[in-house]
Amino acid sequence: MIHAGLGLARRIEAAEAANARGCQLGQPGTAILEAGGGVAVFAGPDSPLTQVIGIGLNGPVSPPELDRIEAFFRSRGAPVTVELCPLADAGLLQALSERPYRITEFNNVLARPLTAAADSPNTAVRPAAAGEGDFWSRTVGEGFFEKPELTEAEMDVGRAIFAMPGALCYLAFSAEGEAAGGAAMTVHDGLALLFADSTLSRFRRRGLHRALIAARLDAARAAACDFAAASAFPGSASQRNYERLDFQVVYTKITMVRISN
């Protein structure tokens, strides 16, 4: 049983914040603001990477600090989206509600300790090669956005992840050899963060997502990680696949968006 306390939350959210920063390195038109003990990231007004991560985990976030975060996004024509950890300072939820913000999404954060035992290898999964950035981005994007043709902005989300320093990206293939899904992992201070999981709809229920998880867990062990973490929508097939590989829900984050005045 995992103790889902503040210490573990700080580790996971610090890794999430590091990913958010890493995705913007070298990307044109992006911006980063360190604030509230976390990070605010602008990757485009409509990008899912544009958000605030990790604030409030090291103490209260003052009203002027929240004003600074909001001004950062408003000056760039983007909505203010905050991923709020339930272990953040207790006053932060009230402060956001009063501005006001509304809840738009829930995400379960799952984690597990890493033991020496390896998960079963699967030849359907392999690391993406250095020159496969667009191939990986298209594969993951088709599964995530649920459509066969992606815009340049949608492709850029995957490209930013693939180009992130330290990112390990994986591809999964069907029995017929077609690209069927992909995922990524980063390592921060002994914690492996698994993310960007995606399987094309026609290849789901074939065990490919579970194989992608297992491959990354083996890589995490090889990197001497002691913990692994991931996020999934509550009750989703992705959450069930993680739970089948001994992950457990440690907390539920909410996504809050500023309501325009």
Secondary structure, DSSP 8 states (H G I E B T S, - for coil): -----HHHHHHHHHHHHHHHHHHHTT-TT-EEEEETTEEEEES-TT-TT-EEESTTTTS---HHHHHHHHHHHHTTT---EEEE-TTS-HHHHHHHHHTTEEEEEEEEEEEEE--S------TTEEE--TT-HHHHHHHHHHHHHTSSS--HHHHHHHHHHHTSTT-EEEEEE-TTS-EEEEEEEEEETTEEEEEEEEE-GGGTTSSHHHHHHHHHHHHHHHTT-SEEEEEE-TT-HHHHHHHHTT-EEEEEEEEEEE---
